[in-house]
Structure formats: structure tokens, C-alpha cells
Amino acid sequence: MSCDKEHLMICQEDFSCIAQVATHCDWDALCPFVRERQNLDLIGLLGNSFYLDVLNNKDDDAYSDLLCGSEYEGCDGSTKMHFGLKRALVHYSYGAYVYRHGFVDTPYNVVQKQIQDSIPVPTDELRKLRREHREMAFSFWEMTLDYLCKNKETFPLFNSCDCSSCCDNCADESFCGECKVCGSIGNPDRTRSFTSTVIKRT
């Protein structure tokens, strides 16, 4: 019985000009990290219902802009750009990949791959690189979040709690105030403030 319920939002080509993985990586080695980060980070940011909505409608023009990025009119009337959910997922995935792909599960133990005439990068440096990519991913997400807040009517399942910059997206003044409070709460893991979802980031 197959239990494959996930469709990956990105492929190897999406890493082009972003990470070295696009030219010499074994996609089979990267794919598990894409699946993992899509199922954990994106669901954590979008919420389950909206995440499924995006997957089910990914071929629609509006959702294509959400996934791939687009120009849009900001709350202040200026033209802005966001780079889409795919860009965030690329950096989340690459951060996990670069940190953990050097470890291989063998019949004897989990070992670290080594190549002749090369020295493995220290774990602390890999951890720093992973953190950098996670921060980049969240920065790209914040751009896309602004796009979602401005286009809330196009995505009815999107939870606009963090839309502090576009007050007209809230149902009324009191709800808007609640949105601002919710969105302003500090979150060390840089994830959205869903009360029903707790995701630990390390």
C-alpha cells in the first residue's frame, strides 16, 4: 500500500543560481530534505488548510504567482515584488541538506562521508550555514506574506493574523487590533503565531 500523499512544490531546477546543489547534487539525496521542509516549515507558515489549498490549486494563475513570485501593488500604492513560496522552500531545504547530507546510514552505524584530499567542514560552520539559509528563507517568506496580506480576498483560507501592515484586510477595527498584537509577539523560531501548531526550530 502506498502512503505517498505529498507532491513536491520544487524540483532541482528551482535551485539554479541559488546553491551549488543545482549543478552537481544527487537529487535523490536532496529530495528527502525538500519533502521534510515542505511538510514542516511550509505547513508551519501557511497552516494546514491553506497549505492543502495551495497544493490543490497550484496550477491556477493566482496560485502560480504565490508560488513563483510576482509584482504587486503594496498597501501604500507602490509597486513591490515578492519571490514566492518556492524561493523560501529552496532555502529551507538547502539549509537542512547542507547540514545533514554528509551523514550516511550504514549497516554498522551512521557515518560521515569523506573524500580523499578533502577535509569535512566543522559542524559549527555547517550549523551557521544552515541558520543563514533559514534566515534567508524567512526573509523571502516575509515578502510573500506581505503579498498575501494585500491579496487576502484571493486566498480565503489564508490566516491574516500577521497582517499588521494592511489594516483593511481585517474584518473590523477590533479584529485588526488583535491581528497587530498577534503579529507583533516575538517568536525566536521565526514562525507564525498559530495557537494550534507548535513547531520547534533548531
Backbone as CSV, one residue per row, in Angstrom:
resi,resn,N_x,N_y,N_z,CA_x,CA_y,CA_z,C_x,C_y,C_z
1,MET,0.840,-1.193,0.000,0.000,0.000,0.000,0.877,1.246,0.000
2,SER,0.627,2.169,-0.914,1.391,3.406,-0.981,0.758,4.467,-0.088
3,CYS,1.621,5.173,0.661,1.140,6.242,1.544,1.650,7.610,1.085
4,ASP,2.033,7.733,-0.161,2.581,8.980,-0.672,1.460,9.983,-0.932
5,LYS,1.326,10.938,-0.048,0.271,11.949,-0.156,0.833,13.323,-0.497
6,GLU,2.174,13.412,-0.652,2.793,14.713,-0.854,3.253,14.889,-2.297
7,HIS,3.003,16.062,-2.826,3.526,16.454,-4.127,4.521,17.581,-3.882
8,LEU,5.755,17.391,-4.293,6.784,18.389,-4.035,6.508,19.661,-4.828
9,MET,6.682,20.806,-4.189,6.440,22.091,-4.832,7.626,22.553,-5.669
10,ILE,8.808,22.014,-5.404,10.002,22.457,-6.124,10.743,21.257,-6.696
11,CYS,11.597,21.527,-7.678,12.423,20.490,-8.298,13.861,20.993,-8.343
12,GLN,14.762,20.198,-8.891,16.169,20.557,-8.894,16.420,21.876,-9.619
13,GLU,15.665,22.155,-10.667,15.865,23.392,-11.424,15.603,24.638,-10.584
14,ASP,14.767,24.518,-9.550,14.451,25.665,-8.707,15.651,26.133,-7.884
15,PHE,16.689,25.288,-7.790,17.891,25.654,-7.046,18.908,26.379,-7.926
16,SER,18.625,26.519,-9.209,19.552,27.153,-10.142,19.883,28.579,-9.717
17,CYS,21.171,28.915,-9.748,21.678,30.254,-9.390,21.461,30.594,-7.919
18,ILE,21.108,29.616,-7.112,20.896,29.865,-5.685,21.874,29.055,-4.845
19,ALA,22.096,27.807,-5.222,23.007,26.945,-4.472,23.721,25.997,-5.430
20,GLN,24.889,25.529,-5.026,25.682,24.639,-5.863,24.960,23.330,-6.162
21,VAL,23.975,23.040,-5.357,23.250,21.791,-5.500,22.636,21.633,-6.894
22,ALA,22.400,22.722,-7.600,21.743,22.657,-8.899,22.611,21.992,-9.955
23,THR,23.941,22.031,-9.777,24.817,21.529,-10.828,25.413,20.153,-10.554
24,HIS,25.653,19.826,-9.297,26.339,18.558,-9.058,25.723,17.691,-7.966
25,CYS,24.561,18.045,-7.508,23.945,17.258,-6.436,23.166,16.075,-6.978
26,ASP,23.163,15.023,-6.209,22.293,13.885,-6.470,20.900,14.263,-5.958
27,TRP,19.953,14.447,-6.884,18.611,14.867,-6.484,17.995,13.895,-5.495
28,ASP,18.324,12.616,-5.606,17.784,11.636,-4.670,18.235,11.932,-3.242
29,ALA,19.417,12.554,-3.102,19.905,12.907,-1.766,19.223,14.161,-1.243
30,LEU,18.867,15.067,-2.149,18.238,16.320,-1.744,16.741,16.187,-1.514
31,CYS,16.098,15.341,-2.288,14.638,15.217,-2.264,14.058,14.997,-0.868
32,PRO,14.650,14.112,-0.031,14.069,13.928,1.309,14.043,15.199,2.142
33,PHE,15.035,16.066,1.939,15.072,17.314,2.700,14.031,18.292,2.181
34,VAL,13.774,18.274,0.880,12.711,19.107,0.318,11.363,18.666,0.893
35,ARG,11.119,17.380,0.877,9.859,16.851,1.409,9.705,17.205,2.883
36,GLU,10.776,17.026,3.655,10.746,17.301,5.086,10.425,18.760,5.374
37,ARG,11.141,19.676,4.709,10.948,21.106,4.972,9.610,21.606,4.432
38,GLN,9.154,21.022,3.334,7.832,21.398,2.810,6.752,21.005,3.805
39,ASN,6.866,19.808,4.348,5.841,19.303,5.255,5.888,19.951,6.638
40,LEU,7.049,20.452,7.030,7.167,21.056,8.358,7.176,22.578,8.303
41,ASP,8.090,23.165,7.543,8.192,24.627,7.527,7.016,25.290,6.822
42,LEU,6.653,24.799,5.643,5.563,25.463,4.919,4.223,25.279,5.617
43,ILE,3.963,24.090,6.128,2.716,23.899,6.875,2.725,24.782,8.125
44,GLY,3.907,24.931,8.749,4.004,25.802,9.915,3.727,27.255,9.589
45,LEU,4.102,27.686,8.380,3.890,29.072,7.987,2.485,29.314,7.445
46,LEU,1.979,28.370,6.668,0.692,28.567,5.996,-0.491,28.060,6.801
47,GLY,-0.262,27.083,7.667,-1.376,26.386,8.300,-1.842,25.255,7.395
48,ASN,-2.370,24.200,7.971,-2.733,23.007,7.208,-3.737,23.273,6.097
49,SER,-4.807,24.005,6.410,-5.879,24.205,5.427,-5.397,24.986,4.217
50,PHE,-4.665,26.070,4.470,-4.191,26.880,3.352,-3.104,26.148,2.574
51,TYR,-2.280,25.384,3.272,-1.244,24.580,2.606,-1.879,23.616,1.600
52,LEU,-2.912,22.913,2.025,-3.612,21.992,1.124,-4.278,22.749,-0.019
53,ASP,-4.811,23.918,0.278,-5.430,24.752,-0.745,-4.412,25.123,-1.826
54,VAL,-3.210,25.479,-1.412,-2.149,25.825,-2.369,-1.784,24.616,-3.216
55,LEU,-1.622,23.458,-2.597,-1.277,22.248,-3.349,-2.352,21.899,-4.371
56,ASN,-3.597,22.010,-3.972,-4.707,21.619,-4.850,-4.960,22.602,-5.980
57,ASN,-4.461,23.835,-5.836,-4.728,24.866,-6.842,-3.449,25.446,-7.435
58,LYS,-2.355,24.714,-7.328,-1.053,25.254,-7.723,-0.959,25.611,-9.204
59,ASP,-1.838,25.061,-10.032,-1.804,25.355,-11.467,-2.641,26.576,-11.843
60,ASP,-3.428,27.114,-10.906,-4.187,28.331,-11.167,-3.250,29.529,-11.239
61,ASP,-3.606,30.515,-12.039,-2.733,31.671,-12.232,-2.423,32.392,-10.922
62,ALA,-3.437,32.600,-10.098,-3.232,33.323,-8.839,-2.272,32.575,-7.928
63,TYR,-2.403,31.264,-7.888,-1.532,30.460,-7.033,-0.145,30.328,-7.645
64,SER,-0.060,30.412,-8.962,1.246,30.418,-9.615,2.056,31.626,-9.185
65,ASP,1.395,32.781,-9.089,2.075,33.985,-8.594,2.515,33.804,-7.151
66,LEU,1.699,33.154,-6.360,2.044,32.906,-4.967,3.264,31.996,-4.862
67,LEU,3.339,31.002,-5.708,4.439,30.041,-5.660,5.717,30.596,-6.277
68,CYS,5.593,31.304,-7.378,6.770,31.708,-8.153,7.163,33.163,-7.975
69,GLY,6.305,33.953,-7.370,6.597,35.363,-7.180,5.976,36.231,-8.258
70,SER,5.869,37.517,-7.964,5.269,38.452,-8.920,5.438,39.872,-8.409
71,GLU,5.101,40.825,-9.249,4.975,42.207,-8.820,3.539,42.426,-8.354
72,TYR,3.364,43.340,-7.425,2.017,43.632,-6.926,2.002,45.036,-6.335
73,GLU,0.808,45.568,-6.146,0.657,46.885,-5.551,0.585,46.761,-4.043
74,GLY,1.494,47.418,-3.353,1.533,47.347,-1.900,0.443,48.181,-1.252
75,CYS,0.368,48.114,0.068,-0.660,48.840,0.815,-0.555,50.341,0.613
76,ASP,0.672,50.833,0.348,0.871,52.264,0.167,0.742,52.699,-1.284
77,GLY,0.325,51.771,-2.164,0.153,52.097,-3.570,1.399,51.935,-4.416
78,SER,2.523,51.610,-3.792,3.763,51.435,-4.542,3.830,50.028,-5.138
79,THR,4.644,49.890,-6.174,4.839,48.575,-6.795,5.904,47.805,-6.031
80,LYS,5.576,46.591,-5.641,6.502,45.751,-4.880,6.709,44.427,-5.609
81,MET,7.674,43.664,-5.102,7.948,42.341,-5.673,8.145,41.340,-4.543
82,HIS,7.639,40.148,-4.749,7.953,39.038,-3.847,8.417,37.870,-4.708
83,PHE,9.103,36.910,-4.101,9.741,35.843,-4.861,9.069,34.485,-4.701
84,GLY,7.970,34.442,-3.974,7.158,33.235,-3.932,7.554,32.216,-2.876
85,LEU,6.623,31.316,-2.612,6.847,30.258,-1.625,7.975,29.324,-2.033
86,LYS,8.145,29.131,-3.335,9.200,28.228,-3.798,10.577,28.692,-3.349
87,ARG,10.813,30.014,-3.440,12.133,30.526,-3.062,12.415,30.272,-1.582
88,ALA,11.405,30.489,-0.751,11.584,30.208,0.675,11.871,28.732,0.903
89,LEU,11.135,27.863,0.214,11.308,26.424,0.397,12.690,25.978,-0.069
90,VAL,13.215,26.577,-1.130,14.561,26.247,-1.607,15.577,26.471,-0.483
91,HIS,15.496,27.606,0.177,16.481,27.906,1.221,16.264,27.066,2.475
92,TYR,15.010,26.808,2.833,14.766,25.900,3.956,15.356,24.520,3.658
93,SER,15.142,24.028,2.448,15.606,22.694,2.059,17.119,22.629,1.988
94,TYR,17.732,23.641,1.382,19.187,23.629,1.239,19.871,23.736,2.592
95,GLY,19.294,24.516,3.504,19.860,24.613,4.842,19.901,23.261,5.536
96,ALA,18.822,22.504,5.420,18.780,21.170,6.027,19.729,20.215,5.309
97,TYR,19.761,20.319,3.985,20.612,19.437,3.177,22.091,19.636,3.486
98,VAL,22.549,20.876,3.491,23.972,21.135,3.678,24.415,20.752,5.088
99,TYR,23.509,20.791,6.037,23.854,20.474,7.423,23.900,18.968,7.677
100,ARG,23.029,18.200,7.009,22.890,16.790,7.370,23.209,15.784,6.286
101,HIS,23.379,16.217,5.017,23.511,15.212,3.960,24.845,14.467,4.002
102,GLY,25.860,14.991,4.744,27.148,14.312,4.827,27.137,13.085,5.706
103,PHE,26.028,12.878,6.415,25.925,11.699,7.287,25.168,10.596,6.556
104,VAL,25.727,9.387,6.592,25.157,8.269,5.847,24.816,7.132,6.802
105,ASP,23.625,6.595,6.651,23.187,5.458,7.461,23.708,4.179,6.828
106,THR,24.572,3.449,7.527,25.131,2.190,7.031,24.669,1.042,7.929
107,PRO,24.894,-0.209,7.515,24.500,-1.339,8.361,25.209,-1.344,9.707
108,TYR,26.290,-0.584,9.835,27.083,-0.619,11.060,26.819,0.581,11.964
109,ASN,26.551,1.726,11.359,26.281,2.921,12.151,26.026,4.087,11.204
110,VAL,25.715,5.234,11.777,25.647,6.449,10.979,27.053,7.007,10.874
111,VAL,27.535,7.199,9.655,28.908,7.643,9.445,28.909,8.933,8.634
112,GLN,30.045,9.615,8.642,30.208,10.832,7.868,31.042,10.536,6.634
113,LYS,30.552,10.963,5.471,31.283,10.742,4.232,32.542,11.598,4.199
114,GLN,33.648,11.010,3.683,34.868,11.749,3.485,35.441,11.394,2.121
115,ILE,36.046,12.373,1.462,36.630,12.181,0.150,38.118,12.448,0.241
116,GLN,38.905,11.681,-0.502,40.346,11.864,-0.496,40.711,13.307,-0.878
117,ASP,41.708,13.855,-0.172,42.186,15.213,-0.404,41.151,16.282,-0.021
118,SER,40.252,15.950,0.860,39.283,16.931,1.340,39.130,16.820,2.851
119,ILE,38.727,17.911,3.468,38.529,17.956,4.916,37.084,18.340,5.192
120,PRO,36.367,17.532,5.961,34.961,17.872,6.266,34.853,19.237,6.952
121,VAL,33.832,19.984,6.595,33.582,21.276,7.232,33.142,21.029,8.673
122,PRO,33.690,21.769,9.638,33.288,21.575,11.043,31.781,21.742,11.218
123,THR,31.239,20.994,12.149,29.799,21.020,12.402,29.307,22.420,12.746
124,ASP,30.095,23.171,13.504,29.687,24.527,13.870,29.522,25.404,12.635
125,GLU,30.387,25.235,11.631,30.278,26.018,10.405,29.051,25.602,9.599
126,LEU,28.789,24.305,9.585,27.598,23.816,8.884,26.334,24.333,9.566
127,ARG,26.354,24.359,10.880,25.203,24.859,11.625,24.983,26.347,11.323
128,LYS,26.074,27.095,11.217,25.972,28.516,10.883,25.401,28.695,9.479
129,LEU,25.853,27.875,8.532,25.352,27.966,7.165,23.869,27.616,7.106
130,ARG,23.476,26.589,7.857,22.054,26.226,7.905,21.226,27.391,8.447
131,ARG,21.720,28.031,9.491,20.999,29.157,10.087,20.857,30.296,9.076
132,GLU,21.922,30.572,8.328,21.874,31.636,7.329,20.788,31.368,6.293
133,HIS,20.694,30.113,5.835,19.687,29.785,4.830,18.275,29.816,5.419
134,ARG,18.139,29.445,6.674,16.816,29.525,7.299,16.398,30.985,7.446
135,GLU,17.341,31.859,7.762,17.009,33.272,7.884,16.663,33.872,6.521
136,MET,17.399,33.449,5.478,17.052,33.909,4.137,15.665,33.422,3.749
137,ALA,15.380,32.158,4.064,14.064,31.600,3.747,12.964,32.409,4.408
138,PHE,13.158,32.775,5.671,12.119,33.524,6.373,11.981,34.937,5.815
139,SER,13.097,35.527,5.381,13.027,36.852,4.763,12.212,36.803,3.474
140,PHE,12.413,35.751,2.677,11.609,35.595,1.462,10.141,35.355,1.824
141,TRP,9.914,34.603,2.891,8.538,34.379,3.339,7.872,35.698,3.734
142,GLU,8.596,36.579,4.414,8.005,37.843,4.840,7.572,38.680,3.638
143,MET,8.347,38.623,2.549,7.928,39.326,1.330,6.632,38.727,0.790
144,THR,6.568,37.407,0.783,5.365,36.732,0.284,4.188,36.957,1.218
145,LEU,4.457,37.034,2.507,3.396,37.324,3.474,2.773,38.682,3.187
146,ASP,3.590,39.673,2.860,3.057,40.994,2.524,2.154,40.919,1.295
147,TYR,2.575,40.105,0.319,1.754,39.893,-0.882,0.420,39.233,-0.515
148,LEU,0.462,38.247,0.363,-0.761,37.566,0.789,-1.691,38.521,1.523
149,CYS,-1.123,39.365,2.366,-1.942,40.306,3.124,-2.661,41.280,2.197
150,LYS,-1.983,41.698,1.146,-2.587,42.642,0.204,-3.614,41.962,-0.693
151,ASN,-3.512,40.642,-0.850,-4.405,39.902,-1.749,-5.222,38.861,-0.989
152,LYS,-5.602,39.216,0.228,-6.325,38.293,1.097,-7.596,37.757,0.441
153,GLU,-8.292,38.586,-0.322,-9.555,38.148,-0.914,-9.348,37.036,-1.942
154,THR,-8.152,36.928,-2.491,-7.861,35.877,-3.475,-7.614,34.537,-2.797
155,PHE,-7.193,34.583,-1.526,-6.836,33.370,-0.801,-7.637,33.304,0.500
156,PRO,-8.901,32.910,0.431,-9.791,32.964,1.606,-9.353,32.068,2.766
157,LEU,-8.536,31.051,2.501,-8.101,30.167,3.584,-6.825,30.649,4.260
158,PHE,-6.279,31.744,3.775,-5.080,32.307,4.382,-5.421,32.972,5.709
159,ASN,-4.686,32.649,6.766,-4.888,33.249,8.081,-4.129,34.566,8.131
160,SER,-4.863,35.688,8.199,-4.246,37.009,8.096,-3.839,37.590,9.446
161,CYS,-3.633,36.753,10.431,-3.309,37.231,11.773,-2.074,38.126,11.788
162,ASP,-1.082,37.831,10.937,0.162,38.599,10.950,0.144,39.805,10.021
163,CYS,-1.017,40.143,9.476,-1.092,41.246,8.519,-1.210,42.579,9.242
164,SER,-0.162,43.004,9.898,-0.206,44.246,10.671,-0.078,45.479,9.791
165,SER,0.416,45.308,8.538,0.660,46.473,7.695,-0.557,46.873,6.867
166,CYS,-1.514,45.959,6.686,-2.686,46.242,5.845,-3.941,46.110,6.689
167,CYS,-4.296,47.165,7.380,-5.412,47.076,8.316,-6.729,46.808,7.615
168,ASP,-6.833,47.180,6.333,-8.099,46.990,5.639,-8.366,45.528,5.326
169,ASN,-7.399,44.643,5.585,-7.638,43.223,5.372,-8.344,42.578,6.554
170,CYS,-8.451,43.321,7.662,-9.124,42.771,8.830,-10.619,43.052,8.758
171,ALA,-11.384,42.228,9.421,-12.837,42.324,9.333,-13.351,43.625,9.950
172,ASP,-12.756,44.070,11.057,-13.161,45.313,11.693,-11.997,45.832,12.532
173,GLU,-12.210,46.985,13.169,-11.118,47.614,13.901,-10.619,46.736,15.049
174,SER,-11.560,46.119,15.786,-11.143,45.320,16.931,-10.354,44.101,16.490
175,PHE,-10.816,43.459,15.413,-10.102,42.293,14.913,-8.729,42.697,14.389
176,CYS,-8.678,43.880,13.754,-7.407,44.371,13.239,-6.419,44.585,14.383
177,GLY,-6.923,45.116,15.505,-6.051,45.302,16.662,-5.514,43.977,17.162
178,GLU,-6.375,42.945,17.158,-5.935,41.626,17.582,-4.876,41.078,16.634
179,CYS,-5.063,41.343,15.339,-4.072,40.902,14.364,-2.719,41.517,14.678
180,LYS,-2.727,42.819,14.959,-1.462,43.503,15.208,-0.778,42.956,16.452
181,VAL,-1.564,42.695,17.497,-0.979,42.144,18.713,-0.379,40.776,18.428
182,CYS,-1.147,39.941,17.725,-0.681,38.592,17.416,0.585,38.647,16.583
183,GLY,0.599,39.526,15.572,1.733,39.594,14.671,2.970,40.198,15.304
184,SER,2.814,40.954,16.409,3.950,41.648,16.989,4.637,40.839,18.075
185,ILE,4.053,39.712,18.455,4.656,38.895,19.504,5.975,38.325,19.006
186,GLY,7.034,38.482,19.794,8.342,37.967,19.385,8.334,36.451,19.321
187,ASN,8.918,35.901,18.288,8.965,34.453,18.126,10.390,34.053,17.775
188,PRO,11.138,33.477,18.715,12.546,33.169,18.467,12.751,32.175,17.333
189,ASP,11.747,31.374,17.035,11.874,30.405,15.957,11.457,30.984,14.620
190,ARG,11.019,32.234,14.575,10.652,32.939,13.349,9.616,32.160,12.554
191,THR,8.605,31.652,13.261,7.464,31.019,12.621,6.232,31.821,12.964
192,ARG,5.130,31.551,12.300,3.911,32.306,12.557,3.276,31.862,13.863
193,SER,2.413,32.715,14.406,1.871,32.515,15.752,0.558,31.754,15.743
194,PHE,0.540,30.553,15.200,-0.673,29.737,15.240,-0.778,29.117,16.633
195,THR,-1.923,29.305,17.269,-2.077,28.772,18.620,-2.205,27.255,18.617
196,SER,-2.633,26.681,17.491,-2.860,25.241,17.457,-1.672,24.471,16.930
197,THR,-0.601,25.162,16.539,0.554,24.490,15.955,1.817,24.970,16.653
198,VAL,2.567,24.049,17.203,3.838,24.389,17.854,4.924,23.622,17.140
199,ILE,5.853,24.334,16.526,6.944,23.695,15.794,8.259,24.183,16.344
200,LYS,9.077,23.281,16.779,10.373,23.653,17.343,11.386,23.797,16.240
201,ARG,12.143,24.883,16.241,13.188,25.122,15.264,14.547,25.053,15.954
202,THR,15.461,24.287,15.407,16.808,24.199,15.986,17.829,24.561,14.937
